[in-house]
Amino acid sequence: MSESFIDIERERASLIDEKALRTASHATWLTACDARLKELAARTSLLIDGVDLARIDRAYALLRIRGDANKVIVSADGHGRDARQCALADAKRWLAENPARLKEQYIGVKNYASFGDQRSDCPYNLGPKHGDIVFSIGLTEEARKRDLTSGEIEDALYLLHVLPAIAKAERQVA
């Protein structure tokens, strides 16, 4: 037992610090656990819909996709309505016709001020002068270092075709 004010205050401070550390650690674990549970629920939904998860996993090792292909930001005069779908279509075409093109730049859609979605393809690690990239499709750093096999291209194209199903599954568990 503590017998002095000094001992009591030291032990109290130590316990408060340990409690804060353990609380933060637990909160981090809970966040990671919740995210994983949502991911597993989405994967279950995709399996039920007949989506090949192994192909998707292989494709995600090759493609870096950021943002939502289905979201649309339209300007007051209607510009930007098809920017993301056009970017998605071009990514499919580039992969099928000349996948090396994606080694040099990613396909992007930016949003700037009130202009709506605008196409903005950029070299890797760079962005547009104005606005922010809100949707992009590119190769991972590892995939940019080599030529893709035909099987890898097939997997990447498969992923791009099932993106709407993936987005739907993720929305259902959100």
C-alpha positions in Angstrom: 0.0 0.0 0.0 1.1 3.5 -0.7 1.8 5.5 2.4 2.7 8.9 1.1 1.2 11.6 -1.1 4.1 11.2 -3.5 3.6 7.4 -3.8 -0.1 7.8 -4.3 0.3 10.6 -7.0 3.0 8.6 -8.8 0.8 5.5 -8.9 -2.2 7.5 -9.9 -0.3 9.1 -12.8 1.1 5.8 -13.9 -2.4 4.2 -13.9 -3.9 7.1 -15.8 -1.1 6.9 -18.4 -1.5 3.1 -18.8 -5.3 3.4 -19.0 -5.0 6.0 -21.8 -2.5 3.8 -23.7 -4.7 0.7 -23.4 -7.9 2.7 -24.3 -6.2 4.1 -27.5 -4.9 0.6 -28.3 -8.3 -0.9 -27.9 -10.0 1.8 -30.0 -7.5 1.2 -32.8 -8.2 -2.6 -32.6 -12.0 -1.9 -32.6 -11.7 0.3 -35.7 -9.6 -2.4 -37.5 -12.0 -5.1 -36.5 -15.0 -3.2 -37.7 -13.4 -2.5 -41.0 -12.5 -6.1 -41.5 -16.0 -7.3 -40.6 -17.4 -4.9 -43.2 -14.9 -6.2 -45.8 -15.9 -9.8 -45.0 -19.6 -8.9 -45.3 -18.9 -7.3 -48.7 -16.9 -10.3 -49.9 -19.7 -12.6 -48.9 -22.2 -10.5 -50.9 -19.9 -10.6 -53.9 -19.6 -14.4 -53.6 -23.3 -14.7 -53.5 -23.5 -12.6 -56.7 -21.0 -14.9 -58.4 -18.1 -12.6 -58.5 -14.7 -14.4 -58.6 -12.8 -13.0 -55.5 -9.5 -14.6 -56.5 -9.5 -12.7 -59.7 -10.4 -9.5 -58.0 -7.6 -10.0 -55.4 -5.1 -10.7 -58.2 -6.3 -7.6 -60.1 -6.0 -5.3 -57.0 -2.3 -6.4 -56.9 -2.0 -4.7 -60.3 -4.5 -1.9 -60.3 -4.8 1.1 -58.0 -8.3 2.4 -58.1 -9.2 5.4 -56.0 -12.6 7.0 -55.6 -16.1 5.9 -56.7 -16.7 5.3 -60.4 -20.4 5.7 -59.9 -20.4 9.0 -58.1 -20.9 12.0 -60.4 -20.2 15.6 -59.6 -21.9 17.8 -62.2 -21.5 21.5 -62.8 -24.5 23.8 -62.9 -24.4 23.6 -66.7 -24.3 19.8 -66.7 -20.6 19.3 -67.4 -19.0 16.2 -65.9 -21.9 13.9 -66.2 -19.9 11.1 -67.9 -16.3 11.8 -66.9 -15.9 8.8 -64.6 -17.6 6.3 -66.9 -15.5 7.6 -69.8 -12.4 7.2 -67.6 -13.4 3.6 -66.8 -14.1 2.8 -70.5 -10.7 4.3 -71.4 -8.9 2.2 -68.7 -10.5 -0.9 -70.2 -9.5 0.1 -73.7 -5.9 1.0 -72.7 -5.5 -2.4 -70.9 -6.8 -4.3 -73.9 -4.9 -2.3 -76.6 -1.8 -0.9 -75.0 -1.3 -1.7 -71.3 2.2 -0.1 -71.3 0.4 3.3 -71.6 -0.7 2.9 -68.0 3.0 2.6 -67.0 3.5 6.3 -67.8 0.3 7.9 -66.4 -2.9 7.1 -64.5 -6.4 7.9 -65.7 -7.9 10.5 -63.5 -11.0 12.6 -63.0 -10.6 15.8 -61.0 -13.0 18.2 -59.5 -12.3 21.9 -59.4 -14.4 24.7 -58.0 -17.9 24.3 -59.5 -16.8 22.9 -62.9 -18.0 19.3 -62.1 -16.0 16.2 -62.9 -13.2 16.8 -65.5 -10.9 14.2 -67.0 -7.3 14.7 -65.9 -4.8 12.0 -66.7 -1.5 12.6 -65.0 2.0 11.1 -64.6 2.3 9.0 -61.4 2.9 10.9 -58.2 1.6 14.1 -59.8 -1.8 15.7 -60.0 -3.5 18.5 -61.8 -2.5 22.2 -61.3 -6.1 23.0 -60.2 -8.5 20.8 -58.3 -8.2 17.4 -56.7 -8.3 13.9 -58.3 -11.5 12.3 -57.1 -11.4 9.1 -59.2 -8.4 7.4 -60.7 -7.3 4.1 -62.3 -3.6 3.2 -62.6 -1.1 0.5 -62.1 0.5 -0.3 -58.8 4.2 0.7 -58.5 5.2 -3.0 -58.8 3.1 -3.5 -61.9 4.6 -0.5 -63.6 8.1 -2.1 -63.4 7.2 -4.9 -65.8 5.1 -6.1 -68.6 1.7 -7.5 -67.7 0.8 -11.0 -68.8 -2.3 -11.7 -70.7 -3.8 -13.4 -67.7 -3.1 -10.4 -65.5 -4.7 -8.1 -68.1 -7.8 -10.4 -68.1 -8.0 -10.2 -64.3 -7.6 -6.4 -64.4 -10.3 -6.1 -67.0 -12.5 -8.4 -65.0 -12.1 -6.1 -62.0 -13.0 -3.0 -64.0 -16.2 -4.8 -65.3 -17.3 -5.8 -61.8 -16.6 -2.4 -60.1 -20.3 -1.6 -59.9 -21.0 -4.9 -58.1 -18.1 -4.2 -55.7 -19.4 -0.6 -55.0 -22.9 -2.0 -54.4 -21.6 -4.6 -52.0 -19.6 -2.0 -50.1 -22.6 0.4 -49.9 -24.8 -2.4 -48.5 -22.4 -3.0 -45.5 -21.6 0.6 -44.8 
